[in-house]
Amino acid sequence: MKYVVVLGDGMADYPIAELEGRTPLQVAEKPRIDELARLGQLGLVKTVPEGFAPGSDTANLAIMGYDPRLYYTGRSPLEAASMGVELQKGDLAFRCNLVTLSADEPYENKIMLDHSADEISSAEAQELLAAVKNILPSRDLRLYPGVGYRHLLVWRGAPTSWELTPPHDILDQCISNFLPRGPQGPAALALMKKSVTILQDHPVNKARISRGLRPANSIWLWGEGAKPQMPAFSEKYCLHGAVISAVDLIKGLGVCAGLEVLEVAGATGNLNTNFRGKAEAALSALERGLDFVYLHLEAPDECGHRQERDNKIKSIELIDQQVMEPLINGLNALGQPYRLLFLPDHATPLELRTHTADPVPFLLFDSTNPFNSGQLSYHEESAKETGLFIEEGYSLMDYFLNKTAGGKL
C-alpha cells in the first residue's frame, strides 16, 4: 500500500458575500478532487489543540501524527532543521521575516503593510540580510538566509520567555501593541528598529520601489523555540517516506521526523510554484520504493494572507489540474493499492488575513475501497454534513494509515 498526503495550506475559508455566500473551495473548479470526494470519505478534523496558536507548525505537526502538546517547541527550530542549522543546548531560534512597514512614523507607530515584502526574491533577500548581519550586536546572534522573505536568527544563551507576534497576524494594523516583550524584548526591538536604518535606503529596496514593489524595510522576529525531540516517522508507523515543500518549516518537520526532503526546481511557496513538478517528485519517490509522501502546497495560504480572493480560488484550481490530475493518473498507473489524504492544515480566511483554529475538511480515498459517499463535492460544508469529526488532529494519521482500533475506515 502506498500513502500520499496532499496538504493545501490554508485552503479552508469562511463564506464570502461576493461569492454568494460560498467559500473558495465551493467556487473553485476542481473536478478531480470532487471525483475523489464522491468515491471517498469526508469529515472534519481539529488540527490545532486548545491553547495553541493556529499556525502551520502545530497543525502540520499534528497531521503528521505528532501530538503538539508533547513535541512542539516552537516554529523556528523546525526551520533550522530544514536549513541544516544545528541548534546546541542553550540556543534559541527565531523566524526573521523581511517585512514592509509604513515609512513615515516612529517605529512604534508604524503599520504592518506586508509580512512578505511583496514576496521578495531569495536573491534580493540575501543582499539585504548581508547588510543586516553587520549590525548584529554580538557573536551570540547568528543570521541565516532562507527562502524568499523567510529567514532564521539563532541566539545563543537567549532567555526562553518571550512575547512575540507573527507578522501575518497583524496585517494593516499598527505594530505598537505587538512589539517584542519579555526579559530581552527591548534588545530584540532595538535590533528590529536598527534594521530600518540599514534597509530603508538600501539599493535593493530602491530598485524594488522603482519597479512598483514594496520595500523590505525591516526585519521582524517571532516563532522562537529550542530544538525538538521526536521519534522518527518510520519508528511510529513502520513506513519510509518523504516530504515535498518549498517552505523551510515543512521541510524541517520532515527532517525532525526522519523523512527524506525532496527538492523540486521552481518550488516557490506561492502561486507561481512548480505544482506539476511536485506531483512528479511524489510519484518518482513512490516508484523507487518509498511508502509515504507528504506533499505540501503553500499557495492558498499566501493568497489568504494577501487577501487575494481570485488567486486563492485559482490556487485551488491549479492544485486540482497540476497536482491531483497527474498524481492520481500516476498512482493508478503504478498498479499498486494506495490511500490518499487531502486537506488543509488550517483555515486562512480572506476576511481575516490570518489563520484560525476552526476544524478543517479532510478527504480520504482508498483505491481498494471506493464507494458512493453521497457527497458531490469537497468543501467545508460537505465535510461537516457527514457528521464525521476527529477531535484530536494527531490521531488522523493513525486513521489514514489504518492503525486505528478495528483497522477499518
Secondary structure, DSSP 8 states (H G I E B T S, - for coil): -EEEEEEETTBB---BGGGTTB-HHHHS--HHHHHHHHHSEEEEE--S-TTS---HHHHHHHHTT--HHHH---SHHHHHHHTT----TTEEEEEEEEEEE-SSS-GGG-BEEETTTTT--HHHHHHHHHHHHTT-S-TTEEEEEEETTEEEEEEET--S--B---GGGSTTSBGGGGS-BSTTHHHHHHHHHHHHHHHTT-HHHHHHHHTT-----EEEEEEEE-------HHHHHS--EEEE-SSHHHHHHHHHTT-EEE--TT--SSTTS-HHHHHHHHHHHHHTT-SEEEEEE-HHHHHHHTT-HHHHHHHHHHIIIIIIHHHHHHHHHHTS-EEEEEE-SSB--TTTTS-B---EEEEEEETTS----S-SS-SHHHHHHT--EESSGGGHHHHHTT-STTS--
